[in-house]
Amino acid sequence: MISILETDMRKKTFFWISIIFTILGGIGLLTFFLISNQPTYADEVIGKASRSFKVDLKTFINTSESSIKKFKANSNQLKLQNLTSDSLNNYAAQLILSDDYLKGIVLFSDGVNYVFFRDNKTWVTTFSKNKPDSLIDWQRLNNKLEVVSEWTDTYNFFMDKENLFSIRQTLKDENQVLWKAARSQVPDKRDLLFSIFQLNTKDKNPVVAAFMYKTNELGSRFSTVLQFSNPLVTVITTDNQTVTPIKTTDTSMIAVYGVLKTEVNKLIKNWNTEQTNKTRVYSFEKWDKVFWTKIDSIVPQNGVEGFAITVAEDDIFKTANRVDQIFLNATYFFFLLAIIFFVISRIRIKVRGNKQELLPLSDELLKSLIAKGETEYIEFKSSLRWDYREEKPNKVLEDVILKSIAAFANAKGGTLFIGVNDDLEVIGLEPDFNSLKKKDVDYFELHLRKLINNQYSIRFSNTYLLIQFAILSGKSLCVIQVAPSNYPLYLKTKNKQGQMIEKFYVRSGNASQSIDLLKEINEYIEVRFKKK
């Protein structure tokens, strides 16, 4: 539901929105022609994707390093053997929730094994001390870390003693971080990535910790690389190993990845022997296809020193064409929206059949409208019947009010303020009140409605008018909203000879004008009311 003033403002808003969408459509069309006419070079495309991925990778590495430092700082004060599962769960949950990437934490040592990870909207955990058998007791927790179910299985996140010893030997430097990819036995959680580091606890019990990441969720944060259908992303670690943190969603490509990774590792080895750490682009053939690999370095941080991105040439060209199509579709979309909003801006907004719904205006809006002065939709009158020159009531002035109402109704509608002078000053209705039998707002409204009903009928008054009263600057004023009428309105008045005549008024600019010639009146009515 909208007021008569808001109707015009909304129509203008829709018009300008249509202009904006037209401009956006033009920009999209121009961009489409520019990029579609440019040749696509595989090395340039993969180079651009690589630069964007480098930024995303650094963000991930920084976040991971920050969480590891925070975890180490707290573990220095811990005695692992004295810890309970509740205390570990509370701390682990807080750490995971503070890191957009982190999904789980694993601790394993000679005496304590602990796992805690996010599983959709719940947590899954296990905690054991000196348990020799291979069975693992699991618990599922809700968001309040309350146990909701328990089970036992043989799935094990933990390393055997031989692997644990090997990891500890590698992690002699307390700042070193190892990266390992793993395949979980849990359905739908096949691909995991771990950053592994060592903790020095207060009880001198060396503990190996691992932060768990889900590769499919990592991939969603590297959107520029995933614009390709089947990219192979390889992270180069500082211990001369490689891991693949982002997997394709196409399961048929998993075996292909294994072969491609061997080829990419050869390129990385060649790149390392050059010892230049410069960005290099390589191409090679496999299965009658050409693949492109971009290798780049980063400043060694948190166990990572570089990365490689490998994409099939046909995938690159297919992606480039898909980008062209996106711009073309966006162009169609913007032009369609432009047409829709333009059509809306040209249609008269209708409520309850053929009239606009009128709603009271707020004091703030009234002040704003008064400050803008008279317009095609706004008119001010000092009084209903009080003549400020003669300083007495004057019934002729009542016809002036009725004339303005007819003019708005015969045109596009508008709002009439009574109690505001030509200087945009709210002078109030008190002189009008004092000129009436009862000196209050209620009787003023009763008198005003009687004038309107006698002149234009109760039907018109109830259908096309909204009368409200407001107090601004401590003074009362009357506001009459007039909706565009569905039929012509004539003012019955007396001419200079005292004869009763009918006058036809319309709003033109910021004034109410009469049309005197019958031919012009008929022509106006034919155009204005022909669809009514």
C-alpha positions in Angstrom: 0.0 0.0 0.0 1.4 3.4 -1.0 0.5 7.0 -0.8 -0.1 9.3 -3.8 3.2 11.0 -3.2 5.1 7.8 -2.8 3.5 6.5 -6.1 5.2 9.2 -8.1 8.5 8.8 -6.2 8.4 5.0 -6.8 7.6 5.4 -10.5 10.6 7.7 -10.9 12.8 5.3 -8.9 11.7 2.4 -11.2 12.6 4.6 -14.2 16.1 5.3 -12.9 16.6 1.7 -12.0 15.7 0.8 -15.6 18.3 3.3 -16.8 21.0 1.8 -14.4 20.2 -1.8 -15.7 20.4 -0.5 -19.3 23.9 0.9 -18.6 25.0 -2.3 -16.9 23.6 -4.3 -19.9 25.6 -2.0 -22.3 28.8 -2.5 -20.2 28.2 -6.3 -20.3 27.6 -6.3 -24.0 30.7 -4.2 -24.7 32.8 -6.4 -22.4 31.5 -9.5 -24.2 32.6 -8.2 -27.6 36.0 -7.1 -26.2 36.9 -10.4 -24.6 35.3 -12.6 -27.3 37.3 -11.0 -30.0 40.6 -11.4 -28.1 42.6 -14.6 -28.7 42.9 -17.0 -25.8 46.4 -18.1 -24.8 46.7 -21.0 -22.4 49.8 -19.7 -20.7 48.2 -16.3 -20.0 45.0 -17.8 -18.7 46.8 -20.2 -16.3 49.2 -17.4 -15.3 46.3 -15.2 -14.3 44.6 -18.0 -12.3 47.9 -18.7 -10.6 48.4 -15.1 -9.4 44.9 -15.1 -7.8 45.5 -18.6 -6.3 48.7 -17.3 -4.8 46.8 -14.7 -2.8 44.3 -17.3 -1.6 47.1 -19.7 -0.6 48.9 -17.1 1.4 45.7 -16.3 3.3 45.3 -19.9 4.1 48.9 -20.4 5.2 48.8 -17.2 7.4 45.6 -18.4 9.1 46.9 -21.9 9.7 50.2 -20.5 11.1 48.3 -18.2 13.5 46.2 -21.1 14.8 49.3 -23.3 15.3 51.0 -20.5 17.3 48.0 -20.0 19.4 47.7 -23.8 20.1 51.4 -24.1 20.9 51.3 -21.1 23.3 48.6 -22.8 25.3 50.0 -26.3 25.2 53.2 -25.1 26.9 51.3 -24.8 30.1 49.5 -28.2 29.8 50.2 -31.5 31.6 48.8 -33.9 29.0 48.3 -36.8 31.4 46.2 -34.6 33.7 43.8 -33.4 30.9 40.2 -34.6 30.6 38.2 -34.9 27.4 35.9 -32.1 28.5 38.7 -29.6 28.9 40.2 -30.6 25.6 36.8 -30.4 23.8 36.1 -26.9 25.0 39.4 -25.5 23.9 39.4 -27.4 20.6 35.9 -26.2 19.7 36.9 -22.6 20.4 40.0 -22.8 18.3 38.2 -24.5 15.3 35.3 -21.9 15.4 37.8 -19.1 15.3 39.5 -20.5 12.2 37.5 -20.4 8.9 39.6 -23.3 7.4 40.2 -25.6 10.4 37.9 -28.6 10.8 39.6 -30.8 13.4 42.5 -31.4 15.8 44.4 -34.7 16.4 46.9 -35.3 19.2 48.9 -38.5 19.5 51.7 -39.6 21.8 53.0 -42.7 23.6 50.2 -42.3 26.2 47.4 -40.1 24.9 45.4 -40.2 21.7 42.8 -37.5 21.0 40.6 -36.5 18.0 38.1 -33.7 17.7 36.5 -32.6 14.5 33.5 -30.8 13.1 30.9 -33.0 11.3 28.3 -30.8 9.8 26.4 -29.3 12.8 27.8 -31.7 15.4 31.2 -32.6 16.8 32.9 -36.1 16.8 35.6 -37.0 19.3 37.6 -39.7 20.9 40.0 -39.6 23.8 42.0 -42.5 25.3 45.0 -43.0 27.5 47.3 -46.0 27.2 44.8 -48.0 25.3 46.6 -50.9 23.6 43.9 -52.4 21.4 42.9 -51.2 18.0 39.2 -50.4 18.8 38.4 -46.7 19.1 35.5 -45.4 21.2 33.8 -42.4 19.5 31.3 -39.8 20.8 29.1 -37.4 18.9 28.5 -34.1 20.6 25.9 -31.3 20.0 26.8 -27.6 19.8 26.7 -27.5 23.6 29.3 -30.3 23.6 26.9 -32.7 25.2 27.1 -36.4 24.2 24.2 -37.4 21.9 25.5 -40.8 20.8 28.4 -43.3 21.1 29.9 -46.1 19.1 33.1 -48.2 18.6 35.0 -49.0 15.4 38.4 -49.8 14.1 39.0 -46.5 12.2 42.1 -44.9 13.5 43.5 -41.4 12.9 46.6 -42.3 14.9 50.0 -43.4 13.7 51.7 -46.6 14.7 54.9 -46.3 16.8 57.2 -46.6 13.8 55.5 -43.7 11.9 55.3 -41.7 15.1 59.0 -42.1 15.7 59.7 -41.1 12.0 57.5 -38.0 12.4 59.3 -37.0 15.6 62.7 -37.3 14.0 61.5 -35.0 11.2 60.0 -32.5 13.6 63.2 -31.9 15.6 62.9 -28.2 14.7 60.0 -27.1 16.9 58.9 -24.5 14.3 58.8 -27.1 11.5 55.4 -28.1 10.0 54.7 -31.1 7.8 51.9 -31.3 5.3 50.3 -34.7 4.6 47.3 -35.6 2.4 45.2 -38.6 3.6 42.1 -40.5 2.5 39.6 -41.1 5.3 37.7 -44.3 5.7 34.7 -42.3 6.7 32.1 -42.1 3.8 31.8 -38.6 2.2 35.0 -37.5 3.9 37.5 -39.1 1.6 40.1 -36.3 1.2 41.8 -34.8 4.2 44.8 -32.5 4.6 46.9 -32.4 7.8 49.4 -29.9 9.0 51.5 -31.8 11.5 53.7 -30.2 14.2 55.1 -31.0 17.6 54.0 -29.7 21.0 56.2 -29.4 24.1 54.0 -29.8 27.1 54.7 -28.9 30.7 55.2 -32.6 31.7 57.8 -33.0 28.9 55.7 -35.6 27.2 56.4 -35.0 23.5 53.1 -34.8 21.6 52.6 -34.8 17.8 49.6 -32.6 16.8 47.8 -32.3 13.5 45.3 -29.8 12.3 42.7 -31.3 10.0 41.3 -29.7 6.8 38.8 -31.0 4.4 40.0 -30.6 0.8 36.6 -30.1 -0.7 36.0 -27.1 1.6 39.4 -25.7 0.9 38.6 -25.9 -2.8 35.6 -23.7 -2.4 37.8 -21.0 -1.1 40.0 -21.0 -4.1 37.3 -20.1 -6.7 39.6 -18.7 -9.3 41.3 -22.1 -9.7 38.0 -24.0 -9.6 36.7 -22.0 -12.6 38.4 -24.9 -14.5 36.6 -28.2 -14.6 39.4 -30.4 -13.4 42.5 -28.5 -12.1 45.3 -30.3 -10.4 46.7 -28.2 -7.6 50.0 -29.2 -6.0 51.5 -27.5 -2.9 55.3 -27.7 -2.5 56.4 -28.2 1.1 59.7 -27.2 2.7 60.7 -30.8 3.2 60.7 -31.4 -0.6 57.4 -33.1 -0.6 54.2 -32.3 -2.5 50.6 -32.5 -1.4 47.3 -32.0 -3.2 44.9 -30.0 -1.1 42.2 -29.5 -3.7 40.4 -32.4 -5.4 38.1 -32.4 -8.3 34.5 -33.3 -7.8 34.7 -35.6 -10.8 35.5 -39.0 -9.4 36.5 -40.4 -12.8 39.5 -38.0 -12.7 41.0 -39.5 -9.5 43.1 -42.1 -11.3 44.1 -39.4 -13.9 45.3 -37.3 -11.0 47.7 -40.0 -9.9 49.4 -40.1 -13.3 49.4 -36.3 -13.7 50.9 -35.8 -10.2 53.9 -38.0 -11.3 54.4 -35.8 -14.3 54.0 -32.6 -12.3 56.5 -33.8 -9.6 59.1 -34.3 -12.4 58.5 -30.7 -13.5 58.8 -29.5 -9.8 62.0 -31.4 -9.4 63.4 -29.8 -12.6 62.2 -26.4 -11.3 64.0 -27.0 -8.0 67.3 -27.9 -9.6 67.3 -24.6 -11.4 67.3 -22.9 -7.9 66.0 -19.7 -9.3 62.6 -19.8 -7.5 61.2 -17.9 -10.5 57.7 -18.5 -11.9 57.8 -21.0 -14.7 55.1 -22.3 -17.1 55.5 -25.7 -18.6 53.5 -27.7 -21.1 53.5 -31.5 -21.7 51.5 -34.1 -23.6 49.6 -37.0 -22.1 46.8 -39.1 -23.5 46.8 -37.1 -26.8 46.1 -34.0 -24.7 48.2 -30.9 -23.9 48.5 -29.9 -20.3 49.8 -26.6 -18.9 51.6 -26.3 -15.5 52.4 -23.1 -13.7 54.9 -23.4 -10.9 55.5 -20.5 -8.5 57.2 -19.9 -5.2 56.2 -18.1 -2.0 58.3 -17.0 0.9 58.7 -20.2 2.9 56.1 -20.1 5.7 54.4 -22.7 7.9 56.0 -25.6 5.9 55.0 -24.3 2.4 57.4 -22.8 -0.2 55.5 -23.0 -3.5 52.7 -24.5 -5.6 51.9 -25.8 -9.0 48.6 -25.5 -11.0 48.0 -28.0 -13.9 45.1 -27.7 -16.3 44.3 -29.4 -19.6 44.5 -27.0 -22.6 40.9 -27.9 -23.8 39.7 -27.2 -20.2 41.3 -23.7 -20.4 39.6 -22.9 -23.7 36.3 -24.3 -22.5 36.5 -22.1 -19.4 37.4 -19.0 -21.5 34.3 -19.6 -23.6 32.2 -20.1 -20.5 33.4 -16.7 -19.2 32.3 -15.2 -22.5 28.9 -16.8 -22.1 28.6 -15.5 -18.6 29.0 -11.9 -19.8 26.5 -12.5 -22.6 24.0 -14.0 -20.2 24.5 -11.1 -17.8 23.8 -8.7 -20.6 20.5 -10.4 -21.4 19.6 -10.4 -17.8 20.4 -6.7 -17.3 18.4 -5.7 -20.4 15.5 -7.8 -19.3 15.5 -6.1 -15.9 15.7 -2.7 -17.6 12.6 -3.5 -19.7 10.7 -4.8 -16.7 11.4 -1.7 -14.5 10.8 0.7 -17.4 7.4 -0.9 -18.0 6.6 -0.7 -14.3 7.6 3.0 -14.3 5.0 3.7 -17.0 2.1 1.8 -15.5 -0.2 3.6 -13.1 0.1 1.7 -9.7 -3.4 0.5 -8.9 -4.9 -0.8 -5.7 -8.4 -2.0 -5.1 -9.5 -1.8 -8.7 -8.7 1.6 -10.1 -7.6 3.8 -7.2 -4.4 4.3 -5.3 -4.2 3.4 -1.7 -3.6 6.6 0.4 -1.7 6.3 3.7 -1.0 9.0 6.3 2.2 10.8 5.9 4.8 11.0 8.7 5.7 14.3 10.3 9.2 14.0 8.9 7.8 13.6 5.3 5.4 16.5 5.8 8.3 18.8 6.8 10.3 17.6 3.8 7.4 18.3 1.4 6.8 21.7 2.8 10.4 22.7 2.5 10.4 21.8 -1.2 7.6 24.3 -2.0 4.7 24.0 -4.4 5.0 21.6 -7.3 2.7 19.7 -9.7 1.7 17.5 -6.7 1.9 19.9 -3.8 -0.2 23.1 -3.0 -0.3 25.3 0.1 -3.3 27.3 1.4 -3.2 29.5 4.4 -6.7 28.7 5.6 -10.0 27.0 4.7 -12.3 30.0 5.3 -10.4 32.7 7.3 -9.5 35.8 5.2 -6.3 37.1 6.5 -6.6 40.4 4.5 -10.1 41.1 5.8 -9.5 39.4 9.1 -12.9 37.6 8.9 -14.4 34.4 7.5 -14.9 34.4 3.7 -16.8 31.5 2.2 -15.3 32.3 -1.2 -12.1 30.8 0.1 -13.8 27.5 0.6 -14.4 27.3 -3.1 -10.6 27.8 -3.6 -10.0 24.6 -1.5 -12.6 22.7 -3.5 -11.0 24.0 -6.8 -7.6 22.6 -5.8 -9.1 19.2 -4.9 -10.8 19.0 -8.3 -7.6 20.1 -10.1 -5.6 17.3 -8.4 -8.4 14.7 -9.0 -8.7 15.6 -12.7 -4.9 15.4 -13.2 -2.3 13.1 -11.6 -3.4 13.5 -8.0 -1.6 15.5 -5.3 -1.5 16.8 -1.7 -3.1 20.0 -0.4 -1.8 21.6 2.8 -4.2 23.9 4.7 -2.5 26.1 7.3 0.7 26.8 5.4 1.3 30.1 3.7 3.2 31.0 0.5 6.4 31.5 2.5 6.4 27.8 3.5 5.6 28.8 7.0 3.2 26.7 9.1 0.7 29.3 10.4 -1.9 26.8 11.7 -5.7 26.5 11.6 -6.6 28.4 14.8 -8.3 31.3 12.9 -10.4 28.7 11.1 -11.2 27.0 14.3 -12.3 30.2 15.9 -14.6 31.0 12.9 -16.6 27.9 13.4 -19.5 27.0 15.8 -17.2 24.6 17.6 -13.6 25.6 17.9 -11.7 22.3 17.5 -10.2 19.9 14.9 -13.2 17.6 14.9 -15.7 20.3 13.9 -13.3 21.6 11.4 -13.1 18.2 9.7 -16.8 17.8 9.9 -17.3 21.2 8.1 -14.6 20.4 5.5 -16.1 17.0 4.7 -19.6 18.5 4.4 -18.3 21.0 1.8 -16.6 18.2 -0.2 -19.5 15.8 0.1 -22.0 18.4 -1.0 -19.8 19.4 -4.0 -18.4 16.1 -5.2 -20.5 13.4 -3.3 -19.7 11.1 -0.4 -18.6 8.4 -2.9 -15.7 10.6 -4.2 -14.8 11.7 -0.6 -14.5 8.2 0.6 -12.8 6.8 -2.4 -10.3 9.4 -3.5 -9.4 11.5 -0.5 -7.5 11.0 2.7 -7.7 13.8 5.3 -5.3 13.9 8.2 -4.2 16.5 10.8 -0.7 17.1 12.1 1.0 19.4 14.5 4.2 21.0 13.3 6.0 23.8 15.1 3.3 23.6 17.7 0.5 24.5 15.2 -2.2 22.4 13.6 -2.5 21.9 9.9 -4.7 19.9 7.6 -3.3 17.6 4.9 -5.6 16.4 2.1 -4.3 13.6 -0.2 -6.1 13.4 -3.5 -5.9 10.4 -5.7 -6.4 10.6 -9.5 -10.1 10.3 -10.1 -11.6 7.7 -12.6 -14.2 10.2 -13.8 -14.1 14.0 -14.5 -14.9 16.3 -11.6 -16.6 19.7 -12.0 -16.8 22.5 -9.4 -20.3 24.1 -9.0 -19.8 27.8 -8.3 -21.4 31.1 -8.9 -20.2 33.5 -11.6 -20.1 37.3 -11.2 -23.8 37.6 -12.1 -24.7 35.1 -9.3 -25.6 32.3 -11.7 -24.7 28.7 -10.8 -22.1 27.3 -13.3 -19.8 24.4 -13.6 -16.0 24.9 -13.9 -13.4 22.2 -14.9 -10.0 22.5 -13.3 -6.8 20.6 -13.8 -3.3 20.8 -12.2 -0.8 22.4 -14.5 2.7 22.9 -13.1 2.3 24.3 -9.6 -1.1 25.9 -10.2 -4.7 24.9 -10.6 -5.9 26.0 -14.1 -9.4 26.1 -15.5 -10.3 24.9 -19.0 -13.1 27.1 -20.3 -13.7 25.9 -23.8 -16.0 23.0 -24.1 -14.0 21.5 -27.0 -10.8 21.6 -25.0 -12.6 20.0 -22.0 -13.9 17.2 -24.1 -10.4 16.6 -25.7 -8.8 16.5 -22.2 -11.4 14.1 -20.9 -11.1 11.9 -23.9 -7.3 11.5 -23.3 -7.3 11.5 -19.5 -10.3 9.3 -18.8 -10.6 7.2 -21.9 -9.5 4.0 -20.1 -11.6 4.6 -17.0 
